[in-house]
Amino acid sequence: MSTEQPVPGTAQDRIVQLGLGFWPAKVLLTAVELGLYSDLAEHGPADAAALGKRLGLHPRGARDFFDCQVALGLLEREDGVYRNTPDNAAFLDRAQDTYIGGLLEVAQELWYRSWGNLTEALRTGAPQNNLGGADGNPFAALYADPELTSRFQKAMTGGSLAASQALAAKFSWSKYSTVADIGCSEGILLSTVLAAHPHLTGIGFDLPAVEPTFEETVRRSRPDGRMAFTAGNFLTDKLPSAEVVVFGRVLHDWDLDVKRMLLEKAYQALPDGGTVVVYESMIDDDRRTNTFGLLTSLHMLLESPGGFDYTGADCMGWMTEAGFNECSAQPLDGPVSMVIGHK
């Protein structure tokens, strides 16, 4: 067997690295599953032998696994002792409020297997989401299991933390007094926005199964009675009234008819002068540069019966159809953008 390796930096190397991109991804996902970063935060730095023993790893692969973490910038090592990087200490320690690893836990448990069936999804158009029901609502099965519901809510929190912080900073909240977050999950958006803008009050609107995790966020953030939960189904119920209605990573779960219907419901829920805000990992209008937005749309193919991601221009068009005016799109954080429409 040939042992010739691609020359680093060549087109050949770039193609191979892209094709084997799941290798480093699994190193990170497995570390999160094992609780590696949380262990180092709780029990302190350790050498390979001690750390492997704490995690229950066989010595054959443990050192390579830990040194891969170092090479990927996920751990630091000095004199054979491993410790968290500052970023991991903040974002991958389960004991921290800033933990985003819930998203990676769900990716390891559910989404990695779904992506293994991408060929089948492309050939059939059918989801591969391990929850069954190619013709049904993917959230029905998800929210029927309280433990899975809780894990999924934590995943949504992990995926929304940075965008929530950016939305709190970049949107003109001083013009408004009330906000409703539709499909609020644990309430990370409301808790972040209300903490930054004490004049606001907020309503989280989601399925009844979500309320326990939302109330836990209320207890932690203690927003002085300004944050409340309303149970409902945005597919069948009216949306709560507020001066700002937010859809955060909601529209992409659904087909075009539901996207339009939800924007029409938002228009009805808003008073004159109110505003709808949609944020997603939106595809760039030329569909060339926001790779993450395009990958997220493929993820919707795998996880939902009709969901897909879209461009800012697409969203502004749907908002205009619903009656909104002065629509605009602007970047929020990384691949995430927001589209704003006024009533």
Summary of the structure (lengths in Angstrom):
residues: 343
radius of gyration: 21.7
end to end distance: 66.5
largest distance: 71.0
contacts: 1089
relative contact order: 0.09
helix: 51%
strand: 16%
